[in-house]
């Protein structure tokens, strides 16, 4: 078997990377400039992913269906068309992303600016991106499971990279609950527990590599640190009012979550439990994730709210143009999402349940991906 990674997997990786850069860039654009037109560079970077996915997977589906493609023996049949399963999922995601563009443009024309990340057109876009990323992961996993030697090792690393992109996409959806002012509230740990353990456990189970979860978390961290340090190097000026805070550069989205610590512990401890049934492993993995994440993120959040973090390294000094003098980000105060200690403790208990269920689901999906070959 060829040691080279197929061209369509490289295109999938490029498209997903473009979308993840575009999403963070777009949020930064809204925080620094405001929405001025649909045809901004971040929007084009996002939609490039959908275009690549739709064209590439359309080519794969038609080529596998109507020619003697080498992929025919490792394909599935859907409505008479043949291709690897991941190609169908990616194609659906790509078309969903493209269809969200005119919907988003109409939405803003009719209702003005978004006040939340998850507006209806953004939900369609997010589902499409999720479809592209999941489809790419299935496509890579099938190729990886059919490969051996150096070809398999290269595909394992590509799989972990794409899993990190999936984690980045998931954490974007919960960004409103994980800003630095939210990190002393149980809601932040609840939403993180719903999103991150799935990807970590999928990666550990499917890739079958030592330190797979840690590698995914490290790529996530490096990617977001790159955006934190690079975006402010470029000038930006608000085009919408009111301008409550002077902005002259792009405002990044904050320091990445410290998920690399629970990822390391999962890689360290979970292999020792491999003979246990998945539900018992999840009872360890879920609380392990939550408690270790809480132990590092809580004090780090205190640091992020201090003057020592108001620099280009940690990024706490960057403020939106709409941040008024009473903004919690300006005052460096935490938002008391839970009003009582009882609500807070209940929230953490729910977070532990979410982390456990997410861990179980991640292991189940990872086991399935380790077997998929089509």
URUR-V214301 format. One record per residue. RES is the residue in one letter. OMEGA is omega in whole degrees, -180 to 180 (NA if undefined). D_FIRST is the distance of its C-alpha to the first C-alpha in Angstrom with 2 decimals. Layout:
RES/OMEGA/D_FIRST + RES/OMEGA/D_FIRST
This chain:
X/-180/0.00 + X/179/3.81 + X/-178/6.42 + X/175/8.79 + X/-178/10.56 + X/-175/11.37 + X/-176/14.87 + X/175/16.59 + X/175/15.96 + X/178/17.52 + X/178/20.32 + X/180/20.90 + X/179/21.29 + X/-179/23.60 + X/-180/25.64 + X/177/26.20 + X/178/27.18 + X/-180/29.58 + X/-178/31.12 + X/174/31.68 + X/-178/33.31 + X/-179/35.28 + X/180/36.58 + X/177/37.95 + X/-179/39.25 + X/177/40.95 + X/177/42.69 + X/178/43.79 + X/179/45.04 + X/-179/47.17 + X/-174/48.56 + X/-173/49.34 + X/-171/50.16 + X/-180/50.37 + X/179/49.07 + X/178/50.24 + X/176/47.99 + X/-171/44.86 + X/175/43.27 + X/180/42.69 + X/178/39.70 + X/179/38.49 + X/179/38.66 + X/178/36.64 + X/179/33.95 + X/-176/33.83 + X/175/33.80 + X/178/31.05 + X/180/28.72 + X/180/29.94 + X/179/29.69 + X/-178/26.07 + X/-177/25.15 + X/-177/27.20 + X/-177/26.02 + X/-176/22.28 + X/172/22.21 + X/177/24.68 + X/180/22.38 + X/-178/19.45 + X/-180/21.92 + X/-180/23.54 + X/180/20.44 + X/-178/18.90 + X/-169/22.39 + X/177/23.56 + X/177/20.65 + X/-178/17.89 + X/175/15.33 + X/179/11.77 + X/-174/13.07 + X/-179/15.94 + X/180/14.75 + X/-177/14.18 + X/174/17.48 + X/-179/21.12 + X/177/24.26 + X/-179/27.06 + X/177/30.16 + X/177/28.41 + X/-178/25.64 + X/176/21.99 + X/171/19.39 + X/-176/17.71 + X/-178/20.73 + X/-180/20.39 + X/178/20.81 + X/-180/24.13 + X/178/25.35 + X/-179/24.57 + X/177/26.28 + X/180/29.32 + X/179/29.51 + X/179/29.37 + X/177/32.17 + X/178/34.19 + X/-179/34.03 + X/-178/35.16 + X/179/37.92 + X/-175/39.25 + X/178/40.19 + X/177/43.24 + X/180/44.20 + X/-180/44.31 + X/177/46.29 + X/-178/48.78 + X/-180/49.11 + X/177/50.14 + X/-176/52.51 + X/-170/54.13 + X/179/54.19 + X/-174/53.77 + X/172/51.73 + X/170/49.54 + X/177/51.16 + X/178/48.17 + X/-173/44.41 + X/168/43.84 + X/-178/45.80 + X/179/44.88 + X/178/42.82 + X/175/41.07 + X/177/40.22 + X/178/38.57 + X/-179/36.68 + X/178/35.68 + X/178/34.46 + X/178/32.40 + X/178/30.84 + X/178/30.20 + X/178/28.52 + X/-177/26.24 + X/178/25.33 + X/178/24.88 + X/178/22.82 + X/179/20.52 + X/177/20.28 + X/180/19.48 + X/179/16.78 + X/-179/15.18 + X/180/15.83 + X/178/14.19 + X/-179/10.88 + X/-178/11.51 + X/177/12.43 + X/-175/9.32 + X/177/7.23 + X/176/8.15 + X/-176/9.54 + X/178/10.07 + X/179/7.81 + X/-179/10.07 + X/178/13.03 + X/180/12.89 + X/176/12.82 + X/179/15.61 + X/177/17.71 + X/177/17.33 + X/-179/18.37 + X/177/21.36 + X/-179/22.33 + X/175/22.51 + X/177/24.45 + X/176/26.85 + X/177/27.38 + X/177/28.23 + X/178/30.72 + X/178/32.23 + X/180/32.73 + X/-179/34.35 + X/173/36.69 + X/-178/37.82 + X/-178/39.17 + X/-174/41.33 + X/-179/42.39 + X/-179/45.98 + X/-175/46.25 + X/171/44.58 + X/-173/46.52 + X/-180/48.38 + X/-177/51.61 + X/-167/50.01 + X/168/48.54 + X/176/51.66 + X/-178/51.48 + X/-178/49.78 + X/180/48.32 + X/-178/45.90 + X/177/44.54 + X/-177/44.48 + X/177/42.30 + X/180/39.92 + X/177/39.66 + X/-170/38.76 + X/-167/35.88 + X/-177/34.28 + X/179/33.77 + X/-177/31.58 + X/-180/28.99 + X/-178/29.26 + X/173/28.83 + X/-178/25.99 + X/-178/24.12 + X/-177/25.03 + X/-173/24.07 + X/-176/20.86 + X/-180/19.14 + X/177/20.28 + X/174/20.87 + X/178/24.16 + X/180/26.37 + X/-179/24.34 + X/179/27.62 + X/178/29.15 + X/178/26.31 + X/180/26.75 + X/179/30.50 + X/178/30.25 + X/176/28.29 + X/-178/30.90 + X/-179/33.68 + X/-179/32.47 + X/-178/31.92 + X/175/35.43 + X/177/37.05 + X/178/35.70 + X/179/37.35 + X/-175/40.49 + X/-176/40.88 + X/-175/39.81 + X/-179/41.50 + X/178/45.04 + X/-176/44.62 + X/-177/45.09 + X/176/48.53 + X/-179/49.45 + X/-179/52.80 + X/176/53.85 + X/178/54.66 + X/179/56.02 + X/-1/58.91 + X/177/60.44 + X/-178/59.11 + X/-178/60.11 + X/-178/58.24 + X/-180/57.65 + X/179/54.00 + X/-177/52.86 + X/177/49.12 + X/-179/46.25 + X/-179/46.64 + X/-171/43.46 + X/173/42.84 + X/-178/43.58 + X/-179/41.99 + X/176/38.90 + X/-176/39.48 + X/-178/39.06 + X/-180/36.39 + X/179/34.56 + X/176/37.16 + X/177/36.60 + X/178/32.82 + X/-179/33.19 + X/176/35.45 + X/178/33.11 + X/-177/30.30 + X/-170/32.92 + X/-172/34.62 + X/177/32.42 + X/179/30.08 + X/-178/33.33 + X/-171/34.03 + X/-179/30.72 + X/177/32.58 + X/172/35.04 + X/-175/34.81 + X/-177/33.64 + X/178/37.19 + X/176/38.50 + X/179/35.79 + X/178/36.66 + X/174/40.29 + X/-174/39.35 + X/-177/36.75 + X/177/39.00 + X/178/42.14 + X/178/40.19 + X/-174/38.66 + X/-175/42.01 + X/-180/44.21 + X/178/42.07 + X/178/41.59 + X/-177/45.32 + X/-178/46.23 + X/-175/44.55 + X/-178/44.87 + X/178/48.57 + X/179/49.92 + X/176/47.49 + X/176/48.87 + X/177/52.33 + X/-179/51.21 + X/178/49.75 + X/-178/53.19 + X/178/54.94 + X/-179/55.93 + X/-179/53.54 + X/-179/50.56 + X/-180/52.12 + X/-176/50.10 + X/-179/46.97 + X/-176/44.89 + X/168/45.56 + X/-178/46.66 + X/-179/49.53 + X/-180/51.92 + X/-177/50.27 + X/177/52.31 + X/177/52.02 + X/-180/54.63 + X/-178/55.97 + X/-179/56.47 + X/-176/60.23 + X/179/62.37 + X/177/62.26 + X/178/58.48 + X/177/57.09 + X/178/54.54 + X/-178/57.48 + X/-177/59.49 + X/176/56.54 + X/175/57.52 + X/178/55.31 + X/-179/55.49 + X/-176/57.04 + X/176/54.93 + X/-172/56.30 + X/-179/60.08 + X/177/60.81 + X/178/59.42 + X/177/59.06 + X/-180/56.86 + X/-179/54.77 + X/176/54.28 + X/178/53.51 + X/178/50.90 + X/177/49.23 + X/176/49.34 + X/178/47.64 + X/179/45.04 + X/177/44.36 + X/179/43.96 + X/-180/41.61 + X/180/39.48 + X/179/39.34 + X/179/38.41 + X/178/35.81 + X/179/34.28 + X/179/34.21 + X/178/32.65 + X/178/30.01 + X/180/29.08 + X/180/29.04 + X/178/26.83 + X/177/24.50 + X/178/24.23 + X/179/23.47 + X/180/20.72 + X/-180/19.14 + X/-175/18.96 + X/-179/18.14 + X/-177/14.97 + X/NA/16.27
